Structure formats: C-alpha cells, structure tokens
Amino acid sequence: MNTQFDTLETKASYLQSDVTDIKATVQRIEESNPEDVHAMLQTINNKLDQRDADIQVLNKRVFNYRRFRSKSEFADIGFFHGGA
C-alpha cells in the first residue's frame, strides 16, 4: 500500500513540475507577445516606408519623362528654336 502512495506522490510531483513549467511558459509568452507584435508592426512599417520610397522614385521618373516628352514635342514644332 505504501508503494501505491509513493507512486501517487511521485506522479503528483511530476504533475506539479509540469504545471510549474507550463505557467512559466505562459508567463514568458505573455511577456514577450507585445514585443513580438511590436517587432511585426515595425517590420510592416519598414516595408511600407520602402514601398513609399519606391513609388516616389517611379513618380519622379514619370514626371521627368512627361516633362521631357513635352519639351521634345515643343522642339519638334520649332517652339524652342528662333523664339520671338
């Protein structure tokens, strides 16, 4: 009968150890989760900043192309040659 109690006591001890480990893991997750969310949001923000920068570069290229085309079209009709 004592061995059965010893076995139950050993199992209870293991369970207590497991519960303690689970509590520590949950606490670690709870503490680190805001940091993980912040890191993910920072990554998203950096990607958006990069995309915005890429769009600005493309907008400048389009603007310069249109400006060049306009000048080129005016040159084709003699607008910039021999002005009044």
Rosetta silent file (secondary structure, phi, psi, omega in degrees, C-alpha in Angstrom):
SEQUENCE: MNTQFDTLETKASYLQSDVTDIKATVQRIEESNPEDVHAMLQTINNKLDQRDADIQVLNKRVFNYRRFRSKSEFADIGFFHGGA
SCORE:     score description
SCORE:     0.000 S_00000001
   1 L     0.000  -36.859  178.183    0.000    0.000    0.000 S_00000001
   2 H   -63.365  -37.102  179.784    2.891    2.337    0.744 S_00000001
   3 H   -65.374  -33.801  177.197    4.300    1.780   -2.748 S_00000001
   4 H   -66.023  -40.800  176.901    0.985    2.892   -4.238 S_00000001
   5 H   -66.854  -40.251  177.277    1.137    6.084   -2.181 S_00000001
   6 H   -61.734  -42.045  178.353    4.759    6.566   -3.155 S_00000001
   7 H   -63.373  -44.656  178.250    3.822    6.106   -6.823 S_00000001
   8 H   -63.557  -39.998  179.045    0.960    8.609   -6.492 S_00000001
   9 H   -64.541  -40.511  178.448    3.235   11.035   -4.701 S_00000001
  10 H   -65.035  -44.305  178.984    5.849   10.728   -7.460 S_00000001
  11 H   -63.797  -40.398  178.456    3.211   11.269  -10.167 S_00000001
  12 H   -63.865  -37.963  178.119    1.832   14.269   -8.279 S_00000001
  13 H   -63.913  -43.736  177.139    5.341   15.677   -8.045 S_00000001
  14 H   -62.469  -41.774  178.874    5.820   15.288  -11.822 S_00000001
  15 H   -63.325  -41.367  178.359    2.456   16.925  -12.436 S_00000001
  16 H   -62.426  -40.044  178.017    3.374   19.814  -10.164 S_00000001
  17 H   -64.398  -43.085  178.471    6.634   20.220  -12.060 S_00000001
  18 H   -63.205  -42.943  179.208    4.782   20.163  -15.397 S_00000001
  19 H   -62.960  -40.850  178.096    2.272   22.739  -14.163 S_00000001
  20 H   -62.671  -43.587  177.798    5.097   24.971  -12.993 S_00000001
  21 H   -62.608  -41.606  179.627    6.787   24.664  -16.403 S_00000001
  22 H   -64.325  -43.566  178.219    3.514   25.451  -18.185 S_00000001
  23 H   -60.802  -42.556  179.277    2.943   28.515  -16.005 S_00000001
  24 H   -64.111  -39.885  179.128    6.457   29.749  -16.730 S_00000001
  25 H   -65.888  -44.589  178.709    5.951   29.218  -20.455 S_00000001
  26 H   -61.844  -43.118  179.260    2.616   31.045  -20.440 S_00000001
  27 H   -62.474  -42.078  179.131    4.130   33.929  -18.495 S_00000001
  28 H   -63.217  -41.729  178.970    7.043   34.139  -20.953 S_00000001
  29 H   -64.534  -44.177  179.787    4.642   34.162  -23.896 S_00000001
  30 H   -61.957  -39.211 -178.732    2.507   36.843  -22.270 S_00000001
  31 H   -73.948  -37.865 -175.882    5.544   38.997  -21.588 S_00000001
  32 H   -86.112  -19.003 -176.861    7.155   38.539  -24.986 S_00000001
  33 H   -57.741  -47.651  177.667    3.964   38.767  -27.042 S_00000001
  34 H   -59.341  -35.945  177.954    3.762   42.591  -27.009 S_00000001
  35 H   -66.530  -39.439  178.028    7.394   42.700  -28.091 S_00000001
  36 H   -64.597  -43.912  178.804    6.660   40.258  -30.918 S_00000001
  37 H   -62.065  -44.141  178.614    3.675   42.310  -32.038 S_00000001
  38 H   -60.860  -42.605  179.132    5.772   45.481  -31.907 S_00000001
  39 H   -63.796  -41.102  178.395    8.507   43.803  -33.953 S_00000001
  40 H   -64.971  -43.196  178.817    5.979   42.639  -36.554 S_00000001
  41 H   -64.749  -37.481  177.625    4.436   46.107  -36.777 S_00000001
  42 H   -64.191  -41.365  177.959    7.880   47.665  -37.121 S_00000001
  43 H   -62.290  -44.773  178.642    8.691   45.257  -39.965 S_00000001
  44 H   -61.564  -43.995  179.937    5.426   46.128  -41.714 S_00000001
  45 H   -61.244  -42.547  179.126    6.128   49.832  -41.253 S_00000001
  46 H   -63.532  -40.096  178.575    9.615   49.471  -42.715 S_00000001
  47 H   -65.608  -39.953  177.937    8.222   47.630  -45.733 S_00000001
  48 H   -65.524  -40.290  176.917    5.615   50.341  -46.248 S_00000001
  49 H   -60.500  -42.536  179.210    8.300   53.021  -45.995 S_00000001
  50 H   -64.555  -42.349  179.098   10.355   51.205  -48.626 S_00000001
  51 H   -63.639  -41.168  177.470    7.323   50.859  -50.892 S_00000001
  52 H   -61.450  -41.128  178.481    6.576   54.580  -50.475 S_00000001
  53 H   -64.129  -41.601  177.884   10.158   55.395  -51.410 S_00000001
  54 H   -62.078  -40.909 -179.932    9.900   53.151  -54.483 S_00000001
  55 H   -65.754  -39.686  177.906    6.668   54.872  -55.507 S_00000001
  56 H   -61.781  -41.629  178.294    8.292   58.306  -55.128 S_00000001
  57 H   -61.888  -45.518  179.062   11.134   57.231  -57.396 S_00000001
  58 H   -63.648  -40.937  178.006    8.664   55.985  -60.004 S_00000001
  59 H   -61.537  -41.455  177.848    6.628   59.184  -59.755 S_00000001
  60 H   -63.896  -40.395  178.527    9.752   61.271  -60.353 S_00000001
  61 H   -63.287  -43.963  179.154   10.636   59.150  -63.376 S_00000001
  62 H   -63.854  -44.360  179.085    7.150   59.549  -64.832 S_00000001
  63 H   -59.505  -48.394 -179.931    7.225   63.292  -64.171 S_00000001
  64 H   -64.036  -37.826  178.211   10.633   63.661  -65.806 S_00000001
  65 H   -64.204  -45.794  179.718    9.563   61.537  -68.765 S_00000001
  66 H   -63.679  -40.403  178.431    6.443   63.626  -69.282 S_00000001
  67 H   -63.319  -44.232  178.321    8.457   66.826  -68.971 S_00000001
  68 H   -62.241  -43.859  179.510   10.999   65.521  -71.490 S_00000001
  69 H   -61.238  -42.047  179.392    8.196   64.459  -73.850 S_00000001
  70 H   -62.514  -46.322  178.384    6.601   67.894  -73.616 S_00000001
  71 H   -62.048  -41.087 -179.426    9.917   69.627  -74.365 S_00000001
  72 H   -63.950  -41.867  179.114   10.557   67.191  -77.170 S_00000001
  73 H   -66.447  -39.321  177.393    7.142   67.838  -78.693 S_00000001
  74 H   -65.677  -38.284  178.560    7.662   71.597  -78.473 S_00000001
  75 H   -65.305  -37.226  179.686   11.082   71.200  -80.096 S_00000001
  76 H   -61.791  -32.831 -179.354    9.529   69.152  -82.886 S_00000001
  77 L   -95.338    7.024  176.955    7.211   72.024  -83.797 S_00000001
  78 L    81.003   18.214 -177.730   10.001   74.623  -83.521 S_00000001
  79 L   -65.889  -37.433 -177.076    8.749   76.218  -80.338 S_00000001
  80 L   -91.642   -4.421 -179.244   12.203   76.479  -78.746 S_00000001
  81 L  -101.567  130.611  175.242   14.024   77.454  -81.940 S_00000001
  82 L    59.314   53.117 -178.418   14.167   81.047  -83.047 S_00000001
  83 L   -65.092  167.433 -175.676   11.893   82.487  -80.426 S_00000001
  84 L   -78.136    0.000    0.000   10.320   85.891  -80.833 S_00000001
